Amino acid sequence: MVKITYHGHACFLLDSGTHRVLIDPFLTGNPNARVGPDAFDDLGAVLVTHGHPDHVGDAVEISKRTGAPIVAPFELAMFCQRRGASVHPMHIGGGHGFEFGRVKLTIAHHGSAFVDKTTEYTGNPCGFLVDLGGKRFYHAGDTGLFYDMKLIGEDAPIDVAFLPIGDNFTMGPEDAARAAELLRPRVAVPMHYATFDVLVQDPSGFAALAADRGVEVAVLGFGETREFA
């Protein structure tokens, strides 16, 4: 059994009861986050899909405070290391076993640069396959639809797939439903919506589209925790 808590945008906490992994911790400045970065201790890792500030978020601060390594594509990991974080660099197609479980990086079709007063390139974006607590999770990151999702789903059964539905910057509900059909997870969970005005979506619309393709959807409220057995 693994508990999943949705902190808005693309941020999820996976908690097996023994190990905890945090993904894309955009908390400060996230209007849907119910907690701040100081709410997280005793983490096995912080996973970051790409370098945009609304995904890197508070990762460096959390890593520096807790000692948890940031797992990210090489260039992004080095970006975080230069800011004082502990890191474990990886890259697309590579997998690694950690104390909490195994992580493999998948492709994602998006950008990856940290844009502040300047723009710093942070390598390729990615998605994550995470094996934790006897379950397999797929966090697609920010991405458009791509047919290789079928291969990702065939690699091993996916228990929960986190899929962006916000449109404009990522897949919209229609493409996300097609992605769910390719991946064939036990459950699909929508993310990356309702954070900014341009991302206004009704997740129940995605749920209906996915159901038409034979995929169950669980819509998590902001701050909600749900158990997946």
N, C-alpha and C positions, 0 to 999 in steps of 0.2 A: 504494500500500500504506500502510495506517495501522495502527499498533500501539495496542491498547487494553489498559490496565491497570486492573483492578478493585481498589479500595481499601476495599471493604466499604460497606454501607449504600447510598447513592446516588452515591458518589464514583467517578468515572472520569477517567483521564488519556488524552487522545487525542494521539497523537504521529505526525505525518506524516514525520518525519525532518528536516523544515525548521522546522515550527511545532508547538507544544505547547499544548493547551488543557485546563484542569482544571475539572471540574464538581462542584459541591456538596462542597467539601473538608472534610467532617467526619472529622477524623483524631484530634485530641486527645479522649480519652474514648470513642473508637470501639473496642470490643473486638476487632474484626476487621481493623483497620488494621495493616499491618506496618511502616509508616513514619510519621514525624511531618511537620509542616509544613515543617521545614527541609530536606526532601528535594527540594523543588521550586524550581528556578531557570529562568530563560530561558523564561518563559511568555508566550504571546501574549495570554491573557486568563484570568480566573477567572469562570466562569459560575455564578450562584446562582439556583435556581429559586424560592425563597421564604424567608421570614424565620425559620422555626423554627430553633432553635440546632443541631439535628442536620443542618442543611443549610448554614446560614451557616458553621458550624464555624470553621475557621481562615482563612477568606477574607480578613478584614481584615489579619491578621498577614502572610499571604503577599503580599498586595498592597503593603503598606507596605515589606516587605523587598525585593521584586523589582521593584516599579514596575508590575506587570501590572494593567491595569484590571479592576475587577469589573463584569461585564455582568449587569444585573438589571433588573426592573421599577423604574420611576422612584422610588417611595417607598422601596423597599429599597436602591436605589443611594444615595439621599440619606442613609439611615440609616448606610450604610457610609462614605460621604464624611465625615460628622460625626465618625467615629472614625479618620479619617486616611487612608483608602484612596483610591486613584485609581479613578474610576468612569466607566462609559459607561452612562447611563440609557437604557432602552428601554421599550416597552410592548406589550401584546398586539396581535398582527397586524402589528407593525412589523418590518422587517428592516434590516440594516446590513452593509455590506462592510468588513471589517477586513483588515489585511495577511495574516492567516492564512487568511482565507476569509470566508464569510457566515454571519450568525446571524439567525434569525427567531424571534420569540416566539409561542407558541401558548397557548391556554387550558389551564387545569388546574383541576379541581374539588377544592378543598382550602381550607385556611386559610393565613394568613400574618401572624404576629405574633412578635416576638422576646420570649420569655417568660423572664425571669430573676427578679430581685427585684420587678420591675414588668413590665407588659405594654405593649409599644410596637407599634402598628399599622405594618405594613410593606407595605401595598398588596395587590394581587392576586397570587396564585401564578401560575406559568407553567410551560410546557414549552419546550424549545429544539429547533429544527431547525438543525443545524450542517453547513455544507458545508466540508469540509477534506480536502486531499489527493486531490481527485477523488472523494470519497465523501460520502454524505449520512447523517447520524446524527440520530436522534430520541431525545431524553431527555424522557420524559413528566413528570418531576418526581413529586411526590406527587399522585395523582389517583384519582378514581373513573372508572369506565367512562363514556365519552360517545360518541355516534354520530358526532360530527364528526371522530372519528379517521379515518373513511373519507375525508373530504375532505383531511385531512393526508396520508394515503397516496397520494391521487390527484394532489396538487400536483406531485410528482416522485418517482421511485422511491427508497425508503428502503433503504439498505444494511444498517444496524444500528439496531434499536429497543431502547432500554433501558426496561424496563417493571417497575413495582413489583408484587410478588406477596405482600407480607407480610400482607394483610388487616388488619382492625381500623381502621387509619388510612387505608388505600389499597385499591386492588383486591386481591382474593385471587387465587389461581391460576386459578379458573374465569373470572372477569371479565378477567383479564390475557390468557388464551388467546383470549377473544372480541375483545379489543383487538388482539391480533396478527393475527387474521383480518381485521379492518377495515383495519389499516395495511398489511398484505401486505409486510413487510420481507423482504429476503433472509435475514436472521438476526434473531431476537429474543434478547435477553440479560436474564435476570431480575435484579432488584435489590430493595433495601429489604426484606430478610428476614434473620433470624437475628441481628440486632443486639441486640434486647431480647427478653425472655421472651414478650411478647405477639405477637411477629413470627415465631415459630417456624414454618418452612415447609420442605418438601422440594422443592427446585427441580426434581428429576426428575419430580415430579408435574405441575408446570407444563409441562415439556418434553413429556410424554406427551399432555397435553390440547391443547397447541398443534400437535403433530404430527397429531393427529386432525383438525385444521382446516387442515392443509396448510402449516404454518409450521415451518421449521427453528429449533431453539433451540440456542444455545451457552451452557452453564453455565460461568462463569469462577470459579475458586477465588479466595479472598481473597489478594490480592497477585499474582495470575497475570496475565501479559501474553500476548496473543494477536494475531497478525497477521491483518488482513482485507484481502485483495487485490481 
